[in-house]
Amino acid sequence: MRRTRTRLGLAALAGISATVGLTAPAHASTASPAGYVYYNNYGWPDQCSYYGNAGEQAGHWTSWYCYTEDPASPIAPGNYWLYVQY
């Protein structure tokens, strides 16, 4: 009886581990457009735009854009990814 429970427990744990191991970070699963690379993420769209524009003005990159993963709400930040082109 104890062996059966142990085997069932290990089988369940292996299934959970396999499922968790297959998940990847969101930005790793989204391919960036040709020539652009992921730079950073921000909670608000104006932050993303500010840093994208500031980096372009400073000459750190030639082009940028913000990708909206999760839009912000009036009470909580979202998830905005800054992609840049050097």
Residue frames as qw, qx, qy, qz and C-alpha x, y, z in Angstrom:
[[0.000, 0.885, 0.466, 0.000, 0.00, 0.00, 0.00],
 [0.300, -0.810, 0.096, 0.495, 2.77, 2.43, 0.91],
 [0.434, -0.142, 0.593, 0.663, 4.67, 1.65, -2.32],
 [0.242, 0.616, 0.659, 0.358, 1.58, 2.38, -4.40],
 [0.111, -0.948, -0.249, 0.163, 1.07, 5.77, -2.72],
 [0.409, -0.613, 0.326, 0.592, 4.71, 6.65, -3.14],
 [0.398, 0.128, 0.674, 0.609, 4.62, 5.74, -6.84],
 [0.125, 0.792, 0.561, 0.206, 1.44, 7.71, -7.39],
 [0.251, -0.902, -0.066, 0.346, 2.91, 10.70, -5.58],
 [0.421, -0.411, 0.480, 0.651, 6.10, 10.58, -7.62],
 [0.339, 0.397, 0.697, 0.492, 4.13, 10.21, -10.85],
 [0.006, 0.913, 0.408, 0.011, 2.00, 13.24, -9.98],
 [0.343, -0.789, 0.157, 0.485, 5.07, 15.25, -9.06],
 [0.451, -0.100, 0.609, 0.645, 6.76, 14.31, -12.34],
 [0.241, 0.652, 0.633, 0.341, 3.68, 15.43, -14.27],
 [0.136, -0.956, -0.196, 0.170, 3.56, 18.77, -12.50],
 [0.443, -0.591, 0.353, 0.575, 7.31, 19.30, -12.98],
 [0.439, 0.184, 0.654, 0.588, 7.04, 18.54, -16.69],
 [0.125, 0.829, 0.506, 0.202, 4.17, 20.98, -17.12],
 [0.261, -0.921, -0.002, 0.289, 5.93, 23.76, -15.22],
 [0.534, -0.380, 0.470, 0.591, 9.18, 23.11, -17.06],
 [0.432, 0.411, 0.622, 0.507, 7.53, 23.61, -20.43],
 [0.044, 0.951, 0.306, -0.020, 6.29, 27.09, -19.67],
 [0.571, 0.165, 0.026, 0.804, 8.53, 29.95, -20.75],
 [0.085, -0.510, -0.233, 0.824, 8.66, 33.64, -19.86],
 [0.466, 0.748, 0.420, -0.216, 6.23, 35.64, -21.95],
 [0.219, 0.870, -0.266, -0.353, 8.77, 37.82, -23.72],
 [0.283, -0.394, 0.824, 0.293, 10.87, 34.78, -24.62],
 [0.485, 0.329, 0.808, 0.061, 7.95, 33.18, -26.45],
 [0.388, 0.869, 0.243, -0.190, 7.12, 36.32, -28.45],
 [0.694, 0.141, 0.265, 0.654, 9.51, 36.74, -31.35],
 [0.051, -0.742, -0.020, 0.668, 10.77, 40.27, -31.81],
 [0.644, 0.753, 0.104, -0.088, 10.60, 41.74, -35.30],
 [0.819, 0.259, 0.031, 0.512, 13.70, 41.54, -37.46],
 [0.370, 0.526, -0.138, 0.753, 16.40, 43.88, -36.25],
 [0.405, -0.673, 0.126, -0.606, 14.75, 44.69, -32.92],
 [0.504, 0.014, -0.784, 0.363, 15.81, 43.34, -29.55],
 [0.532, -0.733, -0.414, -0.086, 14.04, 43.32, -26.21],
 [0.249, 0.544, -0.357, 0.717, 15.41, 46.05, -23.96],
 [0.004, 0.000, 0.699, -0.715, 13.22, 46.31, -20.84],
 [0.230, -0.570, -0.727, -0.306, 9.63, 46.22, -19.60],
 [0.045, -0.131, 0.278, -0.951, 7.60, 48.95, -17.90],
 [0.080, 0.401, 0.839, -0.359, 4.31, 49.17, -16.05],
 [0.270, 0.764, 0.329, -0.486, 2.88, 52.20, -17.83],
 [0.675, 0.569, 0.336, 0.328, 2.84, 53.15, -21.53],
 [0.107, 0.980, -0.092, 0.142, 4.22, 56.64, -20.91],
 [0.568, -0.649, 0.474, 0.175, 7.25, 55.14, -19.13],
 [0.772, 0.136, 0.527, 0.329, 7.97, 52.87, -22.07],
 [0.453, 0.811, 0.232, 0.290, 7.62, 55.73, -24.55],
 [0.206, -0.958, 0.201, 0.014, 9.74, 58.05, -22.43],
 [0.606, -0.509, 0.552, 0.264, 12.67, 55.64, -22.20],
 [0.718, 0.369, 0.496, 0.319, 12.37, 54.62, -25.83],
 [0.302, 0.916, 0.119, 0.237, 12.47, 58.23, -26.99],
 [0.356, -0.879, 0.309, 0.075, 15.21, 59.20, -24.52],
 [0.734, -0.239, 0.543, 0.331, 17.45, 56.38, -25.76],
 [0.611, 0.581, 0.394, 0.367, 16.89, 57.38, -29.37],
 [0.059, 0.987, -0.007, 0.151, 17.62, 61.06, -28.63],
 [0.493, -0.744, 0.431, 0.133, 20.80, 60.08, -26.75],
 [0.466, 0.620, -0.588, -0.228, 21.94, 57.96, -29.71],
 [0.470, -0.301, 0.810, -0.178, 21.78, 54.63, -27.88],
 [0.470, 0.266, 0.826, 0.162, 19.53, 53.16, -30.60],
 [0.010, -0.025, 0.457, 0.889, 18.09, 54.24, -33.91],
 [0.527, -0.251, -0.418, -0.697, 14.49, 53.10, -33.52],
 [0.067, -0.007, 0.860, -0.505, 12.18, 51.75, -30.80],
 [0.532, -0.310, -0.391, -0.684, 8.63, 50.66, -30.10],
 [0.331, -0.187, 0.712, -0.590, 6.54, 49.54, -27.14],
 [0.456, -0.131, -0.811, -0.343, 4.63, 46.28, -27.26],
 [0.537, -0.327, 0.297, -0.719, 1.58, 46.03, -24.98],
 [0.273, 0.021, -0.960, 0.052, 1.46, 42.63, -23.30],
 [0.237, -0.606, -0.738, 0.181, -1.11, 43.57, -20.62],
 [0.042, 0.663, 0.142, 0.734, -2.71, 47.02, -20.68],
 [0.139, 0.007, -0.578, 0.804, -2.63, 49.10, -17.54],
 [0.240, -0.698, -0.654, -0.168, -5.83, 49.77, -15.61],
 [0.121, -0.831, 0.017, -0.542, -6.69, 52.90, -13.62],
 [0.640, -0.699, 0.228, -0.223, -5.54, 51.15, -10.44],
 [0.823, -0.303, 0.427, 0.219, -2.78, 48.77, -11.56],
 [0.048, 0.649, -0.560, -0.513, 0.19, 48.82, -13.91],
 [0.909, 0.364, 0.013, -0.202, 0.29, 46.72, -17.05],
 [0.710, -0.302, 0.484, 0.412, 3.20, 45.19, -18.90],
 [0.509, 0.851, -0.045, -0.122, 4.82, 47.11, -21.75],
 [0.817, -0.167, 0.303, 0.462, 7.94, 45.81, -23.47],
 [0.151, 0.888, -0.234, -0.366, 10.43, 48.17, -25.03],
 [0.849, 0.182, 0.345, 0.356, 12.09, 46.87, -28.19],
 [0.022, -0.864, 0.239, 0.442, 14.98, 48.78, -29.72],
 [0.842, 0.457, 0.124, 0.258, 16.97, 48.68, -32.94],
 [0.492, -0.655, 0.224, 0.528, 20.66, 49.51, -32.88]]
